[in-house]
Amino acid sequence: MLNEHFIGNDLEKYITIVNSIDEIIEK
């Protein structure tokens, strides 16, 4: 369960980074 929790946090960070990159590309 702890591993799944850590993976979930990494996934949220990854999604946030991808969204930021998408915004930069659009500009």
C-alpha positions as MATLAB code, in Angstrom:
seq = 'MLNEHFIGNDLEKYITIVNSIDEIIEK';
ca = [
       0.000    0.000    0.000;
       2.861    2.386    0.777;
       4.364    1.765   -2.658;
       1.051    2.578   -4.341;
       0.860    5.803   -2.319;
       4.337    6.869   -3.442;
       3.563    5.984   -7.055;
       0.391    8.072   -6.870;
       2.358   11.086   -5.638;
       4.915   10.667   -8.442;
       2.062   10.408  -10.955;
       0.548   13.678   -9.730;
       3.962   15.382  -10.002;
       4.407   13.956  -13.532;
       0.964   15.201  -14.614;
       1.710   18.666  -13.172;
       5.019   18.812  -15.076;
       3.366   17.672  -18.323;
       0.628   20.305  -17.947;
       3.277   22.993  -17.381;
       5.181   21.873  -20.495;
       1.964   21.918  -22.561;
       1.307   25.513  -21.461;
       4.851   26.540  -22.454;
       4.504   24.877  -25.876;
       1.190   26.649  -26.540;
       2.920   30.015  -25.946;
];
